[in-house]
Amino acid sequence: MRGEIKKPKIAIITVIDKSDRLNEYGVALSTLRCYAQRMSQECSHFVLVSPNVTENTVNKNNKCKQDDVRIY
């Protein structure tokens, strides 16, 4: 359709545990945002800031055990 706004088909979601870390990861977040924009309208980037999580509120069995994390 003419003038139709395409909805993104791919979402890149970044979760940060504390809002004060936004500056710490600024370059990485900017890189992901640029990557998503260059993928035309197929991709969107979202940054989610979770509330401060304490050790008492996290079930240790649910923690990710992946040690090898890479960005491709």
N, CA, C and O of each residue as an XYZ file, in Angstrom:
288
protein
N       0.828     -1.183      0.000
C       0.000      0.000      0.000
C       0.873      1.247      0.000
O       1.971      1.270      0.556
N       0.374      2.225     -0.608
C       1.090      3.494     -0.690
C       1.012      4.226      0.647
O      -0.061      4.329      1.241
N       2.160      4.738      1.123
C       2.187      5.480      2.376
C       2.093      4.605      3.614
O       1.967      5.110      4.730
N       2.153      3.311      3.423
C       2.046      2.390      4.555
C       3.329      2.417      5.384
O       4.431      2.404      4.836
N       3.181      2.454      6.680
C       4.332      2.407      7.580
C       4.620      0.949      7.889
O       3.768      0.224      8.402
N       5.833      0.537      7.568
C       6.208     -0.850      7.825
C       6.575     -1.028      9.289
O       7.294     -0.213      9.868
N       6.081     -2.080      9.864
C       6.437     -2.412     11.241
C       7.731     -3.213     11.219
O       7.921     -4.054     10.341
N       8.624     -2.963     12.174
C       9.886     -3.707     12.189
C       9.654     -5.198     12.415
O       8.750     -5.599     13.148
N      10.488     -6.004     11.771
C      10.393     -7.452     11.911
C      11.425     -7.995     12.885
O      11.299     -9.117     13.376
N      12.449     -7.191     13.161
C      13.520     -7.619     14.052
C      13.643     -6.598     15.171
O      13.651     -5.394     14.914
N      13.736     -7.060     16.390
C      13.931     -6.163     17.535
C      15.220     -6.539     18.248
O      15.449     -7.703     18.576
N      16.055     -5.539     18.481
C      17.250     -5.717     19.300
C      16.914     -5.092     20.645
O      16.640     -3.894     20.725
N      16.935     -5.883     21.680
C      16.564     -5.397     23.010
C      17.783     -5.454     23.908
O      18.404     -6.504     24.070
N      18.117     -4.319     24.484
C      19.234     -4.218     25.411
C      18.664     -3.972     26.796
O      17.884     -3.038     26.987
N      19.038     -4.789     27.759
C      18.562     -4.627     29.131
C      19.731     -4.182     29.989
O      20.782     -4.824     30.011
N      19.540     -3.084     30.690
C      20.568     -2.538     31.575
C      20.011     -2.557     32.987
O      18.861     -2.184     33.216
N      20.838     -2.996     33.936
C      20.333     -3.179     35.294
C      20.250     -1.894     36.113
O      19.536     -1.855     37.115
N      20.953     -0.859     35.716
C      20.898      0.408     36.454
C      20.955      1.556     35.459
O      21.737      1.515     34.509
N      20.139      2.574     35.666
C      20.096      3.686     34.719
C      21.409      4.454     34.658
O      21.712      5.064     33.632
N      22.196      4.439     35.732
C      23.466      5.165     35.700
C      24.486      4.499     34.782
O      25.538      5.080     34.513
N      24.200      3.306     34.300
C      25.109      2.621     33.373
C      24.866      3.017     31.921
O      25.608      2.595     31.035
N      23.840      3.821     31.667
C      23.586      4.256     30.295
C      24.789      4.988     29.722
O      25.135      4.792     28.558
N      25.432      5.833     30.527
C      26.626      6.539     30.061
C      27.788      5.579     29.852
O      28.572      5.737     28.917
N      27.893      4.591     30.718
C      28.980      3.612     30.627
C      28.922      2.829     29.314
O      29.956      2.495     28.736
N      27.722      2.546     28.859
C      27.537      1.769     27.636
C      27.108      2.638     26.457
O      26.563      2.130     25.477
N      27.349      3.934     26.547
C      26.899      4.872     25.520
C      27.368      4.540     24.119
O      26.573      4.574     23.180
N      28.646      4.219     23.958
C      29.181      3.913     22.624
C      28.542      2.644     22.069
O      28.159      2.599     20.900
N      28.428      1.631     22.891
C      27.822      0.368     22.438
C      26.355      0.575     22.054
O      25.894      0.033     21.049
N      25.624      1.357     22.851
C      24.216      1.611     22.545
C      24.071      2.417     21.255
O      23.171      2.160     20.457
N      24.954      3.386     21.055
C      24.925      4.175     19.817
C      25.211      3.299     18.605
O      24.592      3.461     17.553
N      26.146      2.376     18.757
C      26.484      1.463     17.667
C      25.290      0.589     17.307
O      24.984      0.410     16.128
N      24.618      0.049     18.309
C      23.441     -0.784     18.045
C      22.325      0.023     17.396
O      21.649     -0.463     16.489
N      22.129      1.264     17.864
C      21.090      2.116     17.296
C      21.378      2.390     15.815
O      20.479      2.300     14.979
N      22.634      2.725     15.494
C      23.014      2.969     14.095
C      22.827      1.715     13.250
O      22.337      1.794     12.123
N      23.211      0.569     13.781
C      23.050     -0.702     13.068
C      21.574     -0.941     12.756
O      21.219     -1.324     11.642
N      20.724     -0.710     13.750
C      19.289     -0.928     13.552
C      18.737      0.031     12.496
O      17.909     -0.368     11.678
N      19.180      1.277     12.504
C      18.700      2.254     11.526
C      19.160      1.905     10.116
O      18.415      2.114      9.158
N      20.355      1.385      9.975
C      20.880      1.037      8.653
C      20.214     -0.213      8.078
O      20.302     -0.469      6.878
N      19.566     -0.968      8.911
C      18.854     -2.161      8.438
C      17.490     -1.761      7.855
O      16.596     -2.599      7.747
N      17.332     -0.509      7.487
C      16.093      0.081      6.980
C      15.010     -0.005      8.053
O      15.273      0.217      9.235
N      13.825     -0.320      7.637
C      12.725     -0.377      8.598
C      12.465     -1.802      9.069
O      11.406     -2.098      9.623
N      13.418     -2.663      8.850
C      13.271     -4.057      9.262
C      13.652     -4.270     10.720
O      13.321     -5.307     11.296
N      14.335     -3.314     11.323
C      14.943     -3.533     12.630
C      14.710     -2.337     13.551
O      14.736     -1.191     13.103
N      14.484     -2.602     14.825
C      14.353     -1.555     15.839
C      15.221     -1.910     17.030
O      15.473     -3.085     17.300
N      15.679     -0.882     17.745
C      16.499     -1.095     18.936
C      15.793     -0.479     20.128
O      15.384      0.681     20.089
N      15.652     -1.259     21.184
C      15.011     -0.803     22.410
C      15.973     -0.982     23.571
O      16.679     -1.987     23.653
N      15.997     -0.008     24.465
C      16.812     -0.102     25.674
C      15.853     -0.160     26.851
O      15.048      0.750     27.049
N      15.939     -1.220     27.625
C      15.113     -1.382     28.814
C      15.997     -1.251     30.045
O      17.047     -1.885     30.139
N      15.565     -0.430     30.976
C      16.297     -0.281     32.229
C      15.471     -0.964     33.301
O      14.359     -0.539     33.612
N      16.027     -2.025     33.860
C      15.306     -2.759     34.895
C      15.520     -2.068     36.236
O      16.510     -1.359     36.418
N      14.608     -2.269     37.165
C      14.824     -1.693     38.495
C      16.042     -2.330     39.152
O      16.469     -3.424     38.783
N      16.576     -1.637     40.110
C      17.731     -2.186     40.825
C      17.365     -3.538     41.420
O      16.382     -3.672     42.149
N      18.154     -4.506     41.102
C      17.905     -5.873     41.545
C      18.933     -6.232     42.605
O      20.136     -6.056     42.411
N      18.448     -6.729     43.708
C      19.359     -7.160     44.761
C      19.499     -8.670     44.703
O      18.684     -9.356     44.086
N      20.512     -9.171     45.334
C      20.720    -10.625     45.361
C      19.531    -11.341     45.994
O      19.245    -12.488     45.648
N      18.845    -10.684     46.905
C      17.717    -11.324     47.582
C      16.507    -11.484     46.670
O      15.666    -12.352     46.906
N      16.407    -10.647     45.619
C      15.241    -10.718     44.748
C      15.465    -11.573     43.513
O      14.542    -11.764     42.721
N      16.660    -12.086     43.335
C      16.978    -12.887     42.152
C      17.096    -14.354     42.541
O      17.806    -14.705     43.483
N      16.401    -15.191     41.814
C      16.519    -16.625     42.009
C      17.799    -17.070     41.309
O      17.910    -16.940     40.090
N      18.744    -17.580     42.043
C      20.049    -17.932     41.475
C      19.948    -19.017     40.411
O      20.839    -19.127     39.568
N      18.899    -19.814     40.424
C      18.725    -20.850     39.406
C      18.353    -20.258     38.053
O      18.538    -20.905     37.022
N      17.826    -19.028     38.045
C      17.401    -18.394     36.799
C      18.491    -17.560     36.153
O      18.281    -17.022     35.065
N      19.640    -17.436     36.783
C      20.712    -16.622     36.215
C      21.320    -17.320     35.002
O      21.439    -18.544     34.962
N      21.697    -16.522     34.029
C      22.335    -17.053     32.822
C      23.716    -17.585     33.174
O      24.501    -16.908     33.837
N      24.002    -18.777     32.736
C      25.291    -19.390     33.029
C      26.253    -19.255     31.851
O      27.325    -19.860     31.851
N      25.871    -18.461     30.848
C      26.710    -18.264     29.666
C      27.882    -17.352     30.004
O      27.683    -16.205     30.405
N      29.103    -17.857     29.844
C      30.296    -17.062     30.118
C      30.829    -16.375     28.866
O      31.451    -15.317     28.956
N      30.593    -16.960     27.715
C      31.154    -16.455     26.472
C      30.116    -15.582     25.770
O      29.207    -16.102     25.124
N      30.243    -14.272     25.890
C      29.307    -13.342     25.277
C      30.053    -12.558     24.213
O      31.109    -11.988     24.486
N      29.514    -12.526     23.003
C      30.169    -11.822     21.898
C      29.139    -11.024     21.116
O      27.968    -11.394     21.036
N      29.600     -9.932     20.547
C      28.763     -9.151     19.645
C      29.302     -9.353     18.243
O      30.481     -9.113     17.982
N      28.452     -9.787     17.359
C      28.867    -10.033     15.974
C      28.370     -8.929     15.082
O      28.615     -8.952     13.876
